[in-house]
Amino acid sequence: MRKIITLSFILSVCFGFSQTKELDSLSIQLAYETQDSLKVQTSLKLIKSLYEINDYDRALKYIIQSEKLSNSLKYTKGIAEVTYYKSQIYAQKGDYINAVSGYVKSKELFKQLKDTLGVAKVNNSIGLIEIKRGNYAKGLQYSLAAINELEKQNLIKELSLAYSNLAKAYYNMNAVEKAIEFNLKAVEIQEQLKDVKGLIQSNCQLAELYSLKNENRKAIEYYEKVLNVKDSNNDSLRGRIYPKLGAEYLKFNDFNKASQYLLEGLNINRKSNNKAGILLALNSLGELNLETNRLKIAEEQLYEAGTIAKNTNNKPELLRYYKLMTALDSTQRKFDRAFMWQREYFNLKNSLNNNLPKSEAIELEFNPDFEKELANNNAIDPIVRESYPEHKEEFDKFKLIFYGLLAALAIVSTFLILIYLKRNSNIKYTQELEEKNLKIELQNEAILEQTKHLENVNNVKDKLFSIVSHDLKDSLSSINGFIDLLKDGSLSREEFDNLIPELSENANNASLLLFNLLNWSKSQMQALEPKPTLFDVQEVFEDKVKLVEQRMENKGIELIDHSLRDFAYADRSMFEIVVQNLLANALKFCRKGDSITISNHISNGSCIISIADTGIGISKQNLDKLFKSSTFTTVGTNNEKGTGLGLSICKELVELNHGKIWVESTLNVGSTFFVQLPKSRPS
C-alpha cells in the first residue's frame, strides 16, 4: 500500500512538473514573439492551459493583453477566441451577464469567419448556462445546435458536458426517453475519459429515470453500477444510494434485500445527520413493515419520518408519509385517523399540483429557427438585455410600467382579500359539514362490511349444520348400527367379516367428509392460511394410496403408479387433502375392472401431478359445474354419496398455494384431474 501511495505521489509530481514546464515554455515563447497574430495564437494556447488548470486570474491577465493586441491588429479570429475564453471564465465565476454578453459577441465573430466549430462551442456554452439557471427549453436548443459539429470533430470533453446537460434538461422537462438517451451517451464518453464524478451523476439519473418508468430491475442495475464505480465507496454516496436502492427492492416485495439496504442507509445517514437520507429510509422502512404486518414498528418509523419531513419542508416525502399513515390506520381499523391523514394527503397533493408551472408545448427536437423565434419573442433574459446599451432605455420604460402594474395589482388584491375574509367563515362551515358527512359515510361502509361478513359466516354455519345433519349423520348411523348388531350378538363372526369392508367404507367416508367440512368452513371464514414448504410429491402419493388400497381391492380396481420423486413448494397438509379427495373421487366413479393411474412431471419450472381413471367419465354439462359450486354432487358406481365439497375445497387449497387445478374427461371413457404447483417461492 505504501508503495502505491508513493508511486501516485511521484506521478502527480511528474504531471504537475510537466504542466509547469509547458506553461513556462509558452510564457518564454510569448515574451520573445513580435506583436502579430502568431503572438495572439501563442497567448491563446497559454490561456487555454491556464483555464484547464482553473488558474482563472492569470488567464484573465493574458486575455486582457491578447484582446488589446487583437483589436489593434484587427485580427478577428483572435478577438473571437479571446472573447470566448473570457466568457468561459465569467461563467465559471457565476457572472452570467458578462458571460452571455461575451458569448453573443464571440458567436457573431465566428459566424463572420464561417467557423462552425467556434459557433458550436459558443452554443454549447450558452446551453450549459441556461440549463444551469433552469431555462431548460432555451438551453436545450442551444446545446442541440452544437451537438452535430462537436460529434463531427469528436471533441469528447465538450460532448461529455453537452450530453450530461441535455440529459438534465430533458429530465427537468419530463421527457424521460430523451433523458435516458443522452445519459447513456454521456456514460459512454465518461467511461473513455474515466470521469468518475460524471459516471456517478449519469448512472444515478438513469436509475431515477428507469424508476419513473417503473422499470425497477434497470433502476436497481444502475444504482448498483454507481456503487461499483471506482472511488465511489464512501459513506456520503452510499448514504444517498442505499435508501433509493432499498425502495426499488421494496417494489418487488424482496423484503430481505430492501431491509438490508434501508437499514444500512439509515445508519450511515444518522452518523452524518443527513436528514434527507434519514427521511427516505424511514418512509421506506415504514412501508416495508406495513407490508409485513409489523404495524407497531411501522408506526414508530413513520412518526419520525413525518417529523423530519415537516421540519425540512420536504413535500414529496411528506405526501408519501400521509399516504402511508392512511394505509396504516385503515389496516388498524382506526377510520377517524385514516380519514384525517387522507384529508392531509389530498390537501398537500392539490397544493403541489397548483404550484406546478403551467404546461406549455415545448419542442424536444432541434429547431433550426430557434434563434429567430427567441429574438421575435424577446426571449433574451432581462439581466442579459440590461447589459446591452441599445436596450437600456427601453428596459427602464418597461420597469416603470411594471411597477405601475404592480401597484394596481396590490390595490385589487386588497379588495379581493377583504371579500375572501368575508366569505371564509361560510366556506369553513361548509367544509366542516362535508367532512362530517364523509366521516359518516366511512363509518357506514365499515358497518356494512362487518354486516356482510357476519351474513357470510352465518350462511357457512347453516350449510355446515345441513351437511352434518344429513351426510355425516348417515355414515355415523350406519357405523353405530353395525356396532349395535355386534354388541347384541346378532352377527356371526363370518357375517361380521363380510361386513367389515362396508364398515371401513363408511368410516373412510365419514373421515374424508369431516376433513373437507373443517377445511371448507375455515376457508369460507377466511381463516385458512397456507404454510408452504418444499416436500416430495411421491411420498404424499405413497401415504394416500395406503388409505384407499383396501377399498380399491374390494371394488376390483387396479392402481397404476407412475409417480416419480419430485419436489413442490406448497402447504403439504393442504396438498395431502387434495390428493386424498382426488383419489376418493376416482375410486367413487370407477367400476370393477377399471384402473386408476397416478403420475407427475415437470413443466416450465412447475410440478404437475395427474390422477387418471378409466371410470364412467363426466358429461360436458357437468364439467362446467365441478369447481364452481359447493352443492353439486352425483352418486358413485356403487351408489356412494357425497357432499359436493371435495372438488370445491381442492380448488381453494390449490389456488391458496399459487397453483391451478383442471380436469379433462370423456363420458364412458374416463377422467384425468391435473394439479399444477410451483417448485419454488413465487416472486
N, C-alpha and C positions, 0 to 999 in steps of 0.2 A: 504493500500500500504506500509506504514511504517513497519507494522508487517511482511509483506512478505520479504522486504529487510533485516530486522533484522534476520529473520529465515534463509535466504540464507547465510548471513554473518556467522551466528553461525555454519551452516552445513559445509561451506567451511573451517572455522577454525578447526572444528572437524575432517574433512577429512585430512587437512594438518597435524594436530596433530597426527592422526593415522599413516600417511605415515612416519612422522619424527620418531615416536616411533618404527615403523618396521625397519627403516634404522639403528637407534641406537642399536636395539636389534641384528641385523645382524653384526654390527661393533663390538659389545662386544663379540658375539659368535666367530667371526673370530679371535679376539685377543687371546682367550684362547685355540684355537684348535692347535693340533700338526701339524707339517709340512707334511701332507699326502694328499691323493686325496679328503678326506672329506673337508679339508680346501679349496681346489680348488672349490668344489661344493658350499660351503657357499659363497665364494668370487664371484662366478658366479651369485648367487641369488642377491647379493648386486649390482653387475654390471648391471644386468637386471633392477633392481628397479631404479637405478640412470639414466639409459638410457631412461626409460619410462617417467621420470620427466624432461628429457632434461638437466640433470646435467652432461655434457659430460667430463668436465675437471676432476672432482672427479672420474668418471668412468674409465678414462684413467689411473689414478694412480693405482687403484686396478687391472686393466688389466695388467700393467707392472709387478706388484708383482706376479700375478697369472701365467703369461707367464713364468717367471723365475722358479717358483716352479714346474709348469707342465713339463718344459723342464728337470729340474734336476731329477724329478721322472719318466721321460719318460712316462707321463700319456697322451696318445694320445687323448682321449676324451676331456680332459681339454684343450689341445693345440688347438684342432679343435674349441671348443666353444669360447675360449678367442680370437682366431684369427678372428672368425666370428663377435663377438661384436666390436672388434677393427675396422674391415672393415665397420661395420654399422656406427660407429662414423665418420670415414673418409668420408663416403658417405654423411652424414648429413652436414659436413663442406665443401663439394664440392671438396674434394681431390680424384678425380676419379682414378688416377693412383694407389695410395696406396690401395684404396678401392677394385678395381678389382684384384690387385695382391694378397691381403689378401683373397678375396673370392675364388680365384682359389686354393690357398693353403689349406684353410679350407675344400673345397669341396673334394679334394683328400683324406684328412684325414677321412672325413665322409664316403667316398666310402670304404676305408680300413676297417672301423668299421661296414660296411653294415648298416649304419644309414640312412635309406631312408628319414626320416623326415628332418634330418640335410641337406642332399643333396637338398631336395625340397626347404628348406628355403633359401639356398645359391642361387639356380637357380632363385627363385623369386626375391631376392635382386639384382642379376645381371640384370635380366629382367627389373626391375624398373629403374636402372641406364641407361641402353641402350635406353629405351623408352624416358627417360627424356632428353637424349642427342640427340634424333632424329634418332637413329638407330633402326627404328621400326621393320623391318623384323627380325633382330637379337634378339632384346629384346622380341619379340613375342614368339619365340621358347623357350627361357629360362623360360618365365612365364608359357607357356603351359606345359612345362616339370614339373613344380611344382604343378600344379592345382590338379591333382588326389590325391596326398598324403595329401595336405592341406585340401581337401574336406573330405578325409577319416578320418583325425584327427579332423575335424570340428574346425579348427583354424580360427575363424571368422574375427579377426583383420587382419591377414595375407591375408585371402581370399578377404576381402574388398579392400585392396590395390591392390591385383593381378587382380581382376575383373576390377577395375577402370582403371588400366594401360593397360590391354588388350583392353578395350574399346577405350582408347585413341590411342593405336597403330593401331587398325583396322580402326578407324575414319581417321587417317592420311594416311592410305593405301587405302582409298576409298572403304573399304569393309563394306558397310553400314549395311547389315543384321547382320553381326558378331558384329559390334559395338553396335547395338541395343540389341542383345542377352546378351552381357556381361554388358552393362549398366543396364539392367533390373535385372540381378543377383546382381550387386553391390547395387542397390537400396534396394533390399530385405534384404541384410545384414546391410546396413547403417540404415535402419529403426529399426532393432534389436538393433544396437549399439547407436541409437539416435544421429547419426553423421550428424549434421545439415549442416556443410560445405560440406561434401561428397554428401548429398542428393541434395543440390543446384547445385553442379557441374554435377552430373549424370543426373538430370532432365533437366538441361539446354542443355546438349549434346543430350539427347533423343529428345528434342524439335527440335534442329537443324537438327538431322538425319531424323526425320519424315518430316521436311520441305523440305529437299533434295529429299525425295521420293514423294513429292507433296501430302503427307497425312496431309493436313493442319489442319484438325479437331484435329488430335492427337497432332500435334505440339502445337496448342492452349491449349489443355488439359495439356500438360507437362509444358508449360510456366506458366499456372495458378497454377500448383502444386508447382512450385518454389516460387510463390508469397504467397502460403498458408503454406509453411514450417515455423515452429515456429522460431522466432527470425530473419525472413527474411525481416521484414518490415522496411527497411532502404533505404534512398534515393539513395545510391550507387547502390544497387541491382535493385531497381525499375527503375532507370535511364538506366540500362543495358537491362532490360527485356521489358519495355513498348514499345520502338520503334520496337523491334522484334515482339512483340505480335500484335501491330497495323499493321505491314506489313503483318502478316498472315491473319488478318481480311480483309485487303485490297484485298487479293487474292479471297475472297468470294464476293467482291463488297458490304460488310457490311460497308458502308461508315461512319455510325454513330459511331459504336464501334471503327473502325480504327481511326477516327478523335479524339475520346476521348483519346485513349491510346497514339497516336502520339503527341498530343498537351501537354498532361501531361508529357510524357517522354522528350519532347523538353524543357519544363520549368525547370524540375529537372536538366537536363544536362547543361542548361545555368547557373543555380545557381552554379553548381560545376565546370563549364568551362570544361566539358568533351567533347572534340572535336569529338571523335568517335561517341558518343551517339547523339550529335547535328547533325552530318552529316547524320547518318542513319535516324533520324527522319525527317530531311528536305527533303531528297530524296524521302521518302515515302509520305510525305505531298504534295510534288510537283506532284507525280504520282496521288495521290488522287484527287487533284484539276484539274489536266489534264483530268482525267476520268469524273469528274463532270462539265467540260467545264468552270471552273473558271481560265481562261488562264493567266490573269494578276497576280493573286496571285501565281499561279504555277511558272510563270517565275521568280518572286522575290525570292521564296523559293529555286528554283533550282540554281539561280545565286549564292546565299550564300553557297549552298551545294557544288557547283563547286569550289568556292574559298577555302573552308576548305579542300576539297579532294586534291587539288593541294598543299596546304601548308603542309598538313600532309602526303603527298605521299601515300594516301590510294587508291591503284589502282583498287581494286574491286568496290568500291563505285564511283570512278571517271569514270569507264567503264559504270556503271549504269546511271550516270549523263549524259554522252554523248548520250546514247540510249534515255533517256527521252527528252533531248533537240532536238534530231532528230524528235521525235514524235510531240513535241510541235510546232516546226517551220513548220513541214509538215501540221499540223492542221490549222495553221495560214496562210498557202499557201506562206510561205517565203522559197521558194525552194533553193535559194542560200545558206542561212544559214543552212538549213536542210542538204544540201549536205556537207557543211563544218563539221558539227557535225558527220555525218555518216563516213566521212573520218577519223576523230579523233578516233571514236569508233573502226573502223577496224584496224587502226594502233596500238592502245593500246592492242586490243584483240590479234593480231598477236604477239606483243611483249611479252605478258603474256604467250601465248602458247609456244613460243620459249624458254622461261626461265623455263618451267616445266621440271622436271627430266625425262629422257627417261624411258618409261615404260618397266619394266622387269617382267618376270614371277616370282611372289612371292608366296611362299607357305603360305596359310592361315590356314591350319590344322597343327597339331603337327607332326613333322618329327623325329622319334626316333633316326635317324642317324645324326641329325643336327650338333652335336659337331664334328663328324668326318669330315663332309663336311666343317665346318668352319676351321678346322685345315688344311685340304688339300688345301683350297683356300687362306691360310694365312689370315684368316678373323680376326685375333686378331688386335685390334685397335693399330695404330702406337705408341700412347702415352703410351699404356699398354706394348707393346712389348719392348719399351725402358727401362722399369723397370726391365726386366729380363736380368741378366748379360750375359747369353749364346747367346743372340741375339744382344748384343750391337755392336760388331764388324761388324756383317752383316748389321746392320742398318746404321752404319757410311758409309759403301760402297754404300749402297742404296742412301744415301743423296748426295754423290759425283756424282753418275750417274744422279740423279735427277737435281742437279744444272747445270750439263753439258748440259742436255737436255733442261733445261730452257733457257740457254744462246743461244743455237742453235735456239730455238723457237723464241727468241727475234729478232735474225738476220732475220729469214724468215719473221716474222711479219712486220719488217720494209719495206722489199721489197714489201710485199702484200699491205701495206698501201699506198706506192708510186703508185702502179698500180691502186689501188682503187681511189685515188685522181684524177688520170689522166682520169679515166672513169666516175668519178662522175658527171662532167658537162653534158656529153651526157645522162646519166641516168636521171638527173634532168630535162633536156629539154624534154625527152620522157614522164616523169611523168606529166609535165605541159600540154603537148598535150592530154594525156589520161584524165586528169581532165577536160579540156575544152570540150572534146568530151562527157564525162559523163554529164557535166552540160547542154550541148545542148540537149542530149537525155532526161534528166529530164524535160527540158522546152517543148520539143516536146510532151512528154507524157501528160503534163498539158494542152497543146493546144488541143490535140486530145480528152482529156476528156471533155473539155469545148465544143468542136465542137459536140461531141456525145450527150451531154446534150441538146444543142440548137436544134439538129435534133429531139430528143425525144419530146421536148416542142412544136416544130413546127408540128410534127405528131399529138400530142394531140389537138393542135389548129384546124388542118384540120378535125379531127374526130368530134370535138365539133361542128364546123360550119355545118358539114354534117348532124349531128343528129338534130341540132337546126332548120336547113332549111327544114328538111323533117318531122320528127315526131312531134316536138313541134309546128311547123307551122300548121300541120293538126289539132291538138287538139284546138289550139287557133282560127284558121279559123272557125272551127265548132261552137265554143262558140260565136264568133263575128256574125256568120250567124244567130244564134238564137236571139241574142240581136237586130240585124237589123230588123228581122221579127216582133219582139215585138214592136220596136220603130215605125215601119211603120203602125202598127195596122193590119198587115196581119194575125195575130194569134188571135183566140178567147181565152178567159180565160180557157176554158176546154181543148183546144188543147195545150195551154202553160203548164197546169198542167200535161198533159200526157208526154210532152217533158222534164219536169224537171229531171226525173231520168237519161235520156241520157245526159242532160246538166251537171248534177252532175258527171256522169261517166267521161265525157271529162275533166272537171275541176280537178277531182282527178288524172286522168292520166297525165295531164299536170304538176300538182304539184309534183307527185312522180317522173316523168321524170326529171324535173328541179332539184329536190333534188339529184337524182342519178348522173346527169350530173356534178353538182358542186362538189360532193364528189369524183367522179371518176377522174375528171380533177385535183383536188388537190392532190390525191394520185399519179397520173402519174407525177405530177410536184414535187413530194417529199415534199409536204408542209402539209401533213395530220399528225397531232400529237395527239395521244390519251391522254386524261386526266382522268385516271381511278379513280373511287370512288366505295364505297360499296352501292348498291341500291337493291330495292325489284323488282324481276322479275315479280311478279304478277301485280304490279302497271303498268308496261310497257304494259303488255298484255291488261289490262283494258282500258288504253288510246288508244291503237292502234285498238282495236276491235270496239270502238265507231266510228272510221273513216270509217270502211267498213260495218257497220251494215245495212245501207240503201241499199248499193249495193248488199249485200247478200240476203236481203229480196226481192229486185226486181228480183234477179236471181233465187229465190226459193231454197236457200241453207241454211242448218241448221248448227249452230255453237254449238259445244260441248266443254264446258270449264272444264278441269280437272286441271287447274293451281293451284299451292299451293304457300303460302307465303314463299319465299326463297330468299337468297341474292347471288349476283355475284359481283366480283371485276373487273370492266371494265369501259370504257367510256360509260356513259348512253346514250348520244346522238347517238353514233355510233350503240349501241345495238338497239335503237329505229328504226333506219334506216333499220337494218337487219330484225327486226320483221315485220315492215311495208311492206318491199319487199316480204318477205316470205308469208304473209297473202294475198297480192295482187296477188302473183303468184298462190297460191292455189285457190283463187277465180276465176282467169282467166281460169283455166283448169278444173273447176267443171261444171257439168250440173245441170239442175233443178232436185231437189230431192236428190242431193249429200250432204255430210256433211264435215265440217272441224273441226278437234279436236286439241285443244291446251293443252299442258301439260308440266310439268317439274319435275325433280327428282335429287337426289344427287348420284354421283358415284365416288368413290376413291378421295373424297375431292374436286370434281368439280361439277359445276351446269350444268345439261344437260336439254335443252328445246327442244321440238319437236312440229312441225306443220304438221299434217297429213290430207290428203284429200282422198276422195273416187272418185276422178275425173278420167280423161282419162289415167293417168299414163304417163310414159316416156319409149320409146323404148331403148333397150340395146345400140344401136349405138349412140343414142343421149345423153345417160347418161355420156359417156366419154367426151362430148363436153361442158357440162354445165358450169364448173368452169374454163375451160382452155381458153375460147375465149370471148372477149367483143363484138363480132359481131353476135354470134349465137342466133337466136330467132325464135319462132313459134307463129302462131296466136292462140287465145283462142277459147273456145267453142262458143262464140258469135262474132267470128272474131275480138277479141281485138288484137291490135298491141302492139309491144314492141320494145325496143332499143337493147336488149341483154346485157344491162349494169347491170341490177338488181342483178343477182347472182354473177357477176364478182366483183361488189363493196362489196357485202356481204362477199365474201371470203377474200378480202383485209382487210375489217374492223375487221372481227373476228380474223384473224391472227395477226393484229396490237395489239390486246388485249390478245395475248398469248393463243388463243383458236383454235378450229377446227370446220369445217363445213362439213357435208356429207349428202348423200341422199340415200334412199332405195326406189325403185319403181318397179311396175309390170304393164305392159301395160293393159289398160282397167280395172284395179283393184284400182289403186290409188298410191299416193306418200307420203313419210314421209321425211321431212327435219329435221336434227338434228344439234344443235349448242352446243358445249361444251365450257364453260368459267371457269376460276379459281375463287375460293371463297376467295382467299387472294392474297397479293402481291407475284408474283413468285420470287423464290430465284435466 
